[in-house]
Amino acid sequence: MTTEYSRLSGAELKADEERLDEVARLLRPVRNVAVVLVVFRFAIYIPPEGKEYPFSPFWIGVVLAIILLLTNFISRMGSVRDRVALIRSARVEIVLDAMTTLLMLGAVIYEGRHPGYALLMIPIYEASARFGLRAGMFTWLTTGAAYVAISMGVNDMANRGAEPGILTYQLTAIFLVVLMTGLLGDLTNRQLKRAKRQALHAEKRSELLRLTAETSRSMTTLESGEVLDIALEGAMKLGFEAVDLFMVDPLGEWSLVRHVGMPSAYVSDSRIADLGVVGEVRTRGHTVVVDHYQDWEPASEELRAEGFHVVIGVPIWRTGEVIGVIGVGTTAVRQVVPAEVECLELLAAQAGSALEASLHMEETQGLEDRLAYEVSHDHLTGLPNRAWFLERLDGALNEGIASVLVCDLDRFKTINDSLGHKLGDLLLDAVAARLVALVGSGGMVARIGADEFAIQLHGSTSNRAMDMAGTILDGFTKPILLGSQELVVSCSIGVASSEEVLSIEATTLLRDADLAMYRAKRAGRSRYELFDLDLRARARRRMETETQLRHALRAGGLTVAYQPVVSLATGVIVSVEALARWQHPVHGAIHPDEFIPMAEETGLIWELGRSVLAQACHEARGWQQFMGDAAPRVGVNLSAVQLDNPACVGMVESVLQETGLAASSLVLEITEGVVMNDSPEVLANVTALSDLGLRLAVDDFGKGWSSLAYLARYPLSELKIDSSFIDGVANRPADRAIVASVVQLAHELGLVVVAEGIENSSQLEELLRLGCDEGQGFYLHRPLAPLAMSSLLQRLVS
C-alpha cells in the first residue's frame, strides 16, 4: 500500500488571511488619528499669500476625512466576512489610501511647499505588508506615476516649472527602500509562516496519532465486523462530520456498507462506487484528497451542493488489492493537514489487517509498535522522550535507588545559528549516538529538550553517577565528524541521586539534576556538578528573591549610594559613582553581585537601571544648585543588556531631560567585556551616547583584556583600572608594571585614568608616582547615602 496521496488540481491562494486581518486591525486606529489631523489642518489653515484655493480648504479636509473613514468601514466589513471578501477589502483599502495620499500631496504641492514625497510609502508599505514585494512594486509604479502627473499638473497650474530630476530622485529613493524592505519582509514572512505551519502540523499530528493509536488498540481485540465500526468511529474522532465505508463483495460488486455522521444523499448514491472520489481511489490505488484549496471538476460541484468542502478517500488493502474505501467529509472550509491523511491511512491499514488477522498479525503488531514508538520517542534522534523517561524513572524509583544525569550541550545555539539548523540536527543525532555508546547497557538515554539529554542509571549511587559523568566528558573531547565538517562540542552535566531520599518523585529527581547542570554552566561549562540540598534551597531563595526584587522595584525599595572619585593630585572630588543598594526586609543587605545578574536574566535590569540613573541625575542636579561649576560629575553603570537594547540612548536622553542635568555632568560606565564583544549594536549605542555630550568610561579594566583595539574604536573618555591590579601596585612588580603600562597607553589615547579600590596610603603614593589621574576606594571615601553625600559636598564648599 502506498502512503502517497494525490491533490487533483487547483492552486493555493497566496494571500495570508491572518496577516491581512492583522494589518487591517493595526491600520484602523492610525486612520482615525489621520482623520482628526487632516480636519484640524484644513479647518484652521490659512493658505500662503497668493495661493488661494479655488474652493474652501475646509472641504478638502472633509473629503480626505470621508475617504479615510470609508476605508476603515470597508476594512471592518472585510474582516467579518469570508477570506475572499478580506482580500477584496484589502485591495480597496490600498487604493483608497493611495488616493488619500495623492490628494494630500496635490494640496501641499499647490501651496508651493515641500511635497513630502515620503508619504507615498504609506500605500506602498501597506501593499507590501499584505501581499508581498510584487504588490509593493506595483503600487510604487501606479502611485509614482500618479504622483509625477499630479506634480507636473499642479506646477503648471501654479505657473511653476516642473522639476523632473527631483521627481526621478524621489521615486528612485522610494524604489530602493521598497526593494530592500520588501525583500526582507518577504523572507521574514516566509520563515515565520514555515515555522508556524510546522509547529501547527506537529501539534496536530501528535494529537491525531494519539487518537489513532487509541482506536487501533481497540480494534485488535474485536471481531472483523466490529473492527469496521471502530475504524469509522476513529475517523469521526479525527474531526470529520461524515464517514462512509465502501466494500467489495465476493461477486466483485461495490456498495456502501456503513455510514456514520451527518446524512448525505450523495454518499448513499449507488453511483459513488464508480464515480467521484471513491471511483478515483479504486482507479489510482491510493488516497485522493479534494478540499477548498484543491478543486476537482468531476466532484467539486456535486460535493459543494451536498455541503461538503473537504472529502478524502482512503483505500483498504488486503493481500495486494483494494477491497474497500473509507470516505470522510466535512463542511468546514479548510485545507487538509497531511497528518489527517496519514492517520486515516493508518486506520485503513489497521482495518484491512484486522479483516485478515490470521494473515496479518505481525503487520498489525508492527503498526501498534510504531504508533507507541511515535508517542514515546523523539523523532529526530530515536531516543525516548521526556514523558517516557519519567515513566521509566518512576518505575525504577519504586524498585530501589536510581541516579539521573542531565547533559546540556555548551553553546549549541551558536553552532545552530552559524552552521544552520540542518547541520545542527545532524549534530544532535551524532551526540545522541555517542551518549548511547558511552552509557552502554548500564543506563537509559533520552532527549528531554532541544539540546538537553537525560541519562537514567538504575541502582546507581552518586559516586557511580559521577564516574559516568566523567566518562561522558572525556568521550566528548574527541571531535564529531559530520560529512567534511569536524566539530568539537562539550557539555555541562548535572548529577542527582535518590540514595539519600528514597521517597523522591521522578520529576523532582530530574529537576534536581537540572539545577546541578545549571550550576555547572555557571561554573564554567564542560564539567559536572552533584546536586545537594543547599542547591535546592538556593534555587528556592533565588526564586523568592526575584519576586521580592520585582516588588522592591515597584515600591521604590532600591536606594542609591555614592562613592566619591577624587583627583589624586589635588584631593578634590571630581565625580561620584552611583551604586545600587537593596535592603531586604528579611535577608538584610543584598549584594549587587547577587541581584544585578538576576535582574539582567529576568529583564528587570531595564527598570532597575533607569531608576538608578534617574535618582543619580536628580541628586547631581541638586548638588549643582549649591556648588555651581564645582559640583562633581555623577557616574552610573550601564549593563550589557541595556547597551544591547536600541532604546538605550532614548532612555538616557529622556532621563537627562526630566532631571535637567547637563549631559557633560554624566559619566556612563560600561564594563570591558561589553565593548570587547565588538557588537555593531553596542558600538552604535555607545557612539550615539557620546554624541549626546556625556562621558564614557571603561569599568573594571584588566579583568579579561585580550585586545586593546576597542580603546581606539569606541568614543571613550575614562578608563577605570580594576581593583585586582591596584591591590598589588605597591608590593607586586608585575601589577605595578601593568598599571604603569595602562596609564601610559590611556594618556596617549587622551583618556583619564581612574584607579579603583584604593585601600591604603602606599597604594595612593605609588599611583601618584605612576601618573594616575583619579581614584576611588575605602581609603579615600566609603560609599555614602544621598544625604551624607550632600553634607560632605556642602562642607567642602563652605
N, C-alpha and C positions, 0 to 999 in steps of 0.2 A: 504493500500500500504506500503510495506516495504521500508525502506531507506537504507538497506544493498545492497552491490553490490559485485560481485564475480571477483576475479583475477584468471584466469582459471588455469594457471600453470607457471612454469619457476622460475628462481632465479635472484635476483637483483645482478648486478655487484658490487663487493666490493671496487674496486679502485675508488677514488675520482678524477674526471677529473681535477677540478680546482687545487687541491693540487699537482697533478702530473705536471701540466704545470707550476705552480708557483715555485716548487722546481727545475725543469729543467731550468727555466729562471734565478734563483739565482746561479745555479751551473756553467752556461756557462762562465761568466766573471772570476770565480775562476779558471777554467781550462785554460783560456787564460793566466792568470798570471803564472800558473804552467808550461805552455809550455815555457815561457821565462826563468823561474828559472831552469828548467831541462836542456835546451840547454846551458844556461850560465854555469851551474855547470860542465857539461861533456865536454864542448868545451875548457875550460881553465884548466881542472882538471889534476893534476899530481898524479898518484896513489902512495901510500906508497911504500917504498923500499921493493922489493921482492914480490910485489902484482900486477905485471903487468897483464893486461887483455889479454886474447888470441886474442882479437880484439880491435879496436880503441874505446876509451871511447866516442869519438865524435859521433860514430854511435849509441851508447847506448842512448845518449840524443836525437838523431834524431828519433829513433824508439819510444821512450817514447812520444816525441812530436807529432809524427804522430798519435799514438793511442789516445792521448788527443784531437787532432784536429778532428779525425774521430768521437770520442764520441760526440763532440759538433755538428758536422754535423748531426749525427743521431738524436740528441736531437731536432734540429731545424726542421728536416723533420717530426718528430713525432708530434710536436706542431701545425703544419699547416694542419694536416690530421685529420682523424676521431678518435674517442675515442679508438678503438682497436689498431690503429697504435701508439697512445700515450702510451698505456700500454706496447706494444711490445718494443718501443724505450726506455722506462724507464728501462725495464729489461736488454736490451742490454747495456745501459749506465752503469748499476751497474756491469755487467760482465766485461766490458772494464775498468772501474775504478778499479775494483779488480785486473785485470791483470796488470794495470799500477803500482798499489801499490806493488804488489808482485814482479814485475820486479825490481822496485827501491830498495825494501828490500833485494832482492837477490844480487844486485850490492853492496850495503852497507855492507852486511854480508861478501861478498867475500873480501872486503877490510880489514876485521878484525875490523871494527868499531862497535859501539853500534847499534844494528839492528833497533832501533826506531820503536818498535812493535806498538806503538800508532797510526801509520799510517793506521793500519788495521781498525781503527774506521771510516775512510773515506767511504769505500763502505758499511760498516755495518750501519752507521748512514743514509746514502743515502737510503738504502733499507728500514730501519725503518721509515724514514720520508715519503716515498712514499707509502709503502704497509703495514706498521704496524709492531708490535712486532714480529709476526711469521716470516715475511720476514727477519727482522733483525737477528733473531736467526738462521735461515737457512744460511744466508750469513756468520754469525760468524762461523758456523760449516765448511762450504766449504772453506772459506778463511783461517780459522785457520788450517785446515788440510793441505792446500797447503803451508801455512807458515812453519808448522813443517817440511814438506817434503823438502822444499827449504832450510831451516836452516840446517837440518841434511846432505842433499846432498852437499851443498856448504862447510860446515865444513869438511866433508870427503875429498872433492876436495882440500881444502887448508891445509889438514893434521892437522886439529884441532879436538879435541874431542867434541862430541855433549854434550849438557847440557840439558837433558830432564826436570830436575827440574825447571830450569829458564823458559823454554818454557811453562811448565804447569802453572807456576805462572803468566806468561804474559797473556796466554789465559784465565785463571780464572779471572784475574783483568778486562780484556775486557768484559768477560761474565757478571760480576756483574754490570759494568757500563751500558752495553746494556740493561740488565734486568730492572734496576731501571729507566733509562731514557725512555726506550721503553714503560714500563707500564704507566709512567706519560704522555708520548706523546700520547698514545692511548686514555687515559682517557680525556686529554685536547681536543684532536681532536674530540672525540665523543660529548663532551659537546658543542664545537663550532659548529659542524655540526648540532646538535639538535637545538641550539639556532637560527642558520641561517635558517634552514628549517622551524622552527616555525614562524620566522619573515616573510619569503617569503610567506608562506602559509597564514598567517594572512592578509598580504597586498593584495595578490591575491584574497583571499576570500572576503575582503571588496569591492574591485573593481567589482568582479563578482556579488556579491549580489546587488550592486548598479545598474548594468546593468539589472539584472533580475528584480529588483523592478520597473525600468522604463518600461520594457516590460510588466510586469504584470499589471501595472496601465493602459497601453494602451489597454490591452486585455479585461478589464472589461466593456468597453463601445461599443464593436463591436459585430457584428453578429457572429454566430458559424463558418461559413466558413472563415471569415476574421480573426478570432481568430487563426486558424491554421496557416495562413500565418504569422501573427505576432509572433507566437511561433517559427516558423522556422527562421525568421529574428533575433529573440532574440538569438537563438542558434548560428547563424553566428557571432553575436556581441561578443560572448564568446571566439572567436578565432579559430573556426573550418572552414575548407575550403569547406566542402560538408555536407549538411543536407538533410535527406530523411524522409518522413512520410509514414508509412505503416498503413493502416486501414483495419478493417474487415467490410464487407458489411452485410446487413440483412440476406443474404443467408449463411453467415459464411465463405465467400471466402476472402482471404487476397490479397492485391495488393498495389503497390506503387502509392500513390495518389498525392504526391507533392515532388518536388526536388528543392533544392536551392544550388548554388555554382558550383564548378568545375564539368564537365561532367564525368561520370563513367559508363562504360558498366556493371560493377559488380553490382552496386546498382540498375540498371534498369532491371536486370535479374529477371525473374519471380520466379526462384528457391529460391531467397533470402527470400521469405516468409516462406519457410520450412527449409532452411539450414542456416548455418553460424550463425552470431551474432543474427539476428532477430529471427530465429527459437529457438535459445538458450534462448532468453529473454521470448518468449512465453512459453517455456517448464518450465523454472525456476520460472518465475513470478516476477523477479526483475532485476535490472540493471546488465549488463555484460560489462566488460572492457577488451580490448585487446590492449596492447601498446608494445613499443620496449623492455620493461623490463619484460613483462609478455607474453610469447609466448603461442600460442594455435594452435595445429596442424590442426584441422579441418578448420581453417580460415586463418592462418597466411600466407601460400604460395600464396593463391589467392589474399589476401589483398596486399601483397608485389608486386605482379605482376601488380596490379592496381595503385601502387604508394602510398598506404596508410600505415602508420606506427602506427597510433592511430585510433581506432574505438571504439565507445561507443554506446550501445543500451539501451534505457530507455523506460520502459513501460508506457502507458497511461491507467489509470484505470477509470472505471465508474461502479458504483453500484456493486463493488466487483469482477469485471473481467477485463482482459486486452483486450481493444478494439483497441489499436494502439501501435505502437513503433516508437519513434524518434531515428533515427540513425545518428550519426555525425562521421566525419572522418577528418583527417589532414595528410599531407605528412611529417610533422615535426617529427624528431626522438627525442622523449622525453618521459617522464613519466607523466601519468595523475595525475593532482592535485586533491585531494579529493573535494576541493571546486567546481571544474568544474562539477563533478558528482552531487554534492548537488544542484547546480544551474540548471542543466539540469533536475533533478528530480522535482525541483520547477516549471520549465516551463511546464513539462509534467503534473504535478498535476493541474496547472492553466488551461492548455488546456482542460484536462478532466472535470474540474469543469465548464469551460465556455460552453462546449457542453451540459451540463445538468444544466444550470443556475438556472432553477426553483427548482431543487432538491438540488443544492449545493451552494446556495447563501451565506449561513452562513460560509461554508468552504472557499469560495473564499475571503470573507471579512476577515476571520481569517488569511489567508495567507498574505494578504496585510498588516494587522496589524503587523504580525510577522516580515515581511521584514522591515516595517517602524520602528519597535521597535529595530531591529538589527542595523539599521543605526544610531539611535538616542540615544541608551543606551549602557552602559558599560556591557560587557558580564559577568564580574566576580560578581559585586555587584547588577546588575539590575538597578542601578541609571542612570539618564540622563547623557550624556557625555558633554564635553566642548561645542561642536557645538550647541547642543540642549539647553544647559544652556544659552548661549549667545543669541540665538534666542528668548527665553522666556524673558530674561532680557531686550532685546531691546524693546519688546512689552510693558513690564512693565514701562520702562522709558518714552515711548510715552504717557502712561496714567497718569503718575504722578511721585512721588518720589519713590525711592527704595534703599535698603541697601544691601550690599554684605559682607559676611564673608568668608574668606579663611582659612581653617584649615589644618595644616600640622602636621603629626604625628612626635613626637620627637624621634630621634634615631631609626627610623624604619629600617634602613639599618643594624644596629647591631642586631636587632631581626631577620631579614630575614637571615643574614649570620650565626647566631648562632643556630637558630631553624629550618632553612630550608624554602624554598620557598613555600612548600605546606602549612605549618602552617602559613606562612606569608599571603598567600591568604585567609586562614580561618579567620585570624585576621582582614584583610581589610573588609571582608564581615561582620564580627561582629561589627566593627567600623561603617560601613555604616548603619547597622540596629539600632545601638544606636543613631547615629545622627538623623535619621529619627524619632525615638521615642522622642528625646529631642526637636526637632524643631516642631513636630506635624503638624497640618494643616495650621499653620501660615506662612510656607515658603516652599521652594523647595530645596532639597539637591541633589547635583550632584558630580560625581567623575571626576575631571579635570586633574589628574596626577597620578603617581604611588601611592603615599601615600598622595595625596592632594585632599581635598574636598572643594566644594564651596556651600554656602547657600545663597539663594535669599529671601529677605523679602520684600514683596510688601507693599508700602505705609508706610514704617517704617522709623522713624528718626534715627539719630545716637545714641540717648540715648537708644531707644528700642533695637537697634542692639547690643549695648554694654551689655545690660541686658541679651540678648540671649547668647552672648559670655561667660558671667559669668556663665550662666546656663549650658552651654556645658562643661566648665572647671570643674564645680562641679560634673557633671554627669560622667566625666571620672576618678574621684577619686575612683570609685568602680571598682574592678577587673573584667576582662573579662575571662570567663571560656571557654576553648577550649579543650573538652574532659577532660583529667585528668590534663591538663596544665592550671594554673591560671596566668594571666598576668595583670599587671597594666601599662597602657600606658597613656601618656599625649600628649597634642597637643599645638601648638602655633597658635594663631588666629590673623588675620589682619582684621580690620573693615573699610569699606568705605561707604559713603552715598552720594546720589545725592541732598540732601536737599538744599545745598548752590549753586550748579552748575546744574541747571535743564536741560541744553542742553548737558550734558555729554554723551558720547557714551558708549555702553555696554562694549566694550573691554577696554576702558580707566578706567572705574569704577572697573572692575575686576583686572586690573593691579595695581590700587591704593591699593586695598585690599591686593594684593600680596606683594607690597612694605611694607605695615604695618605689614604683617605677618613676613617678614624677619627681621624687626626691633624687633619684639617680640622674634624671635630666638636669635638675638644678645644680647638682654637684659636679657637673662637667661632662656628662654623656659617656657612652662607651664603657659602662660599668654597671654593677648590680648593687642593690640595696635590699636589706632584710627589713621587713615590716616589724615595728614594735608598737606597743600600746601608746607610747608617747607620741608617735607619728599620728595616730588617730585623734589623740587629744589636741595636737597642734592643728590638725585639719579642721576639727570642730571649732577650735578657738579662732582659726583664720576665717571661717565662715561667719562666726558671730562678730568678729572684729570688722569684717567687710560690711555687715548690716549696720553696725553701730557707726562706722565711718560715714555711711550714707546719711544716717540720722544727724551726725555731728555737722556735716556739711550743710544740711538743710536748716539746722538750728543755730548755726554760727558758732559751733563748739571748737573750731580750729582757730588758734591765735598765731600771731607772728612775733618773733623775737628778732632783734637786730644786733649784729656783731660789727663793731667799728673796724674799718680798714684805715690805717694811718700811713702817712708819709714817713719812711724810715729816717729821712734826713732831717725833718723838722718836727716830727711827732704830731703834726696836725691831722685831725680826722678828715680824710678826703672823701670817703664813702662809707656806707654801711651795707652789709649783706643781710637780706631778709630771709629768715629761716622759719619754716612752718613748724608749729608745735601743737600737739594734741594731748590734752589731759583727760585720760579715760576715767569715767566715774568709778570703775571697779579696779582696773589694772593699773591705774596711775598714769604716769607719763609714758606714752608710746613713742619709741624711737622712730625718727623719719625713715631709717633704713628698713623698717617693717611696714609702715603704712604707705610710703611713696610708691614702692614697687607694686603693692596691692592696688593702689589707685590707677597705676598705669595698665595693669592687666584687666581691670574691670571697666575702664573708661571713665572713672571718676576723676582722673588727673586733669581733665579739661576744666571741670567745675572748681577743683581744688586750686589749680594753677591760677585761674582768673581771680579767685578770691584773694589769694596771697598777693598777686600783682596789684589788685585794686587797693588793698589795705596799705601796702608799701608805698604806692604812689600818693595815696591820701596823706600818710604820715610825712612823706618827704615834702609835699606841698605845704604842710603846716610848719615844718622847720624853716622853709624859705621865708615864711611871713615874719619871723623874728630874727633870722640870720642873714637874709638877703643873699648876695652872691657868695657869701662864705658858707652857706649851707652845703652839707656833703651830698654827693650823689647816692642813689639807692640801687643796690644790686639785687636782682631776682633771678632764680634759676628757672630755666626752661627745659622740660624733659624732651626725650626723643619723640615721644608720642605727640606732644604739642607741635614740635617743629615739623613733623611729617604731615600735619593737617593743613590744607590750603587756607583754612580760616584763621590761622595763627596770626598773620600780620594784621588782619582786620580786628581781631580781639585786642591786640596790644594798642592799636591806634584808638579804638573806642575807649579803652581804659584811660589813656592819656587825655582824651577829650573830656571824659567825665570828671576826672580829678583836677584838670587844669595844670598838670605837671608838664614842664617843657621836656621834649624828647632828650635833650642834651643832659638832663639830670638823671636819666635812667641808664643802668648798665644791665644787660641781659647776659646771664652766664649759661653757657652750654658746655656739656661735657666733651672731652676729647673724643670719646667713642662715637659720638653723633656725627661730628664733621669728618671723621676718618672713614665712615661708611660711603662717602662720596656719592650720596644720593642726589640726583638732579632736583628733586622736590625740596630737600633740605637746603641745598645751595640757593635755590630761587627764593625761599623764605628768608634765609639769612641775609641775602643781598637786599631784599625788599625792606627788612627791618633796619638795615644800615642806612638805607635811603631815607628813612623817617628822621634820621639825625641822632639816634641813640647810639650808645657804645655797646660793643660786643666783646665778651671775654671768654677765653677757653678755660674751663674749670677743671681741677684735678689733673693738670697737665703732667704727663710722665707715667700715668698708670699703665697704659698699653700702647705707647707710641712705637710704631714700626716705620712710619713715614712722616716726614715733616713737610711734604709738599703742600698739604692743605693750608699751612700757615700763610702761604702766598696766594692761594686761590680765594680764600674767604676774607671778607672785609672786617678784619678783627681790630680791636683797639687794645685789649689787655690779654695777658697770659698769666694764669694763676698756677704756680708750681705746687704739686701735690705735697701734702704734709709728710708723706713717707720719705721724701728726699730731704725735707727741712729737718726732720728728726736727727739725721746723722751729719748735717752740714758742718757742725763744729768739731766732730771727732772721727768721721769716716772720710778718708781721702776720696774714695770713689763717689760718694754722694756730693762732696764739695766740688769735684771736677764736673759732675753732671750739672749741678746748679750754675756753676760758672759758665759752662757752655750754653746753657739755656738763656742766661741773662745776656750773654754776648749776641747770640742769634736773635733774640727778641728785639734788642736795641737796634741791630742792623735792619730789622724789618719795621722799625718805628713803633714797637709795641711797648706798653707799660708792663713791667714785671711785678707781680704780687706774690709774696710768699705766704702760704697757708700753714697754720699750725705752729706758730712761734711760741715756744713754751718756756724759754729761759733767756738770760742776758747773753750767754755765749753764742747762741744761735743768732740773736739780733746783731751782735757785733760782727760776726762773720758775714752775715748778709749785707751789712753796710759796706764792709770791705770789698765784697764782690760786686757792688754797684746795684743791688736790688732796689727798686723804686719804692714799693709799698709792701705792707704786711698786715697780717691779722693773726690772732691766736690768744690763748688764755693769758699769756704773759702781758699782752698789751691791753686787751679788754675781753671780758666774757660777754656772751650774748645777753642783751638786756630787753626787758619788756618795753613796750612803746612809751609808757610814762617815764620810766627810768632813763630811756634813751633821750627823751626830750629834756629831762632835767640836766643830764650830762651836757648836752649841747648848749643849754642856757647858761650853765656855769662857765663853759668855755668862752661864750660871747661876753659875759659880764667880767 
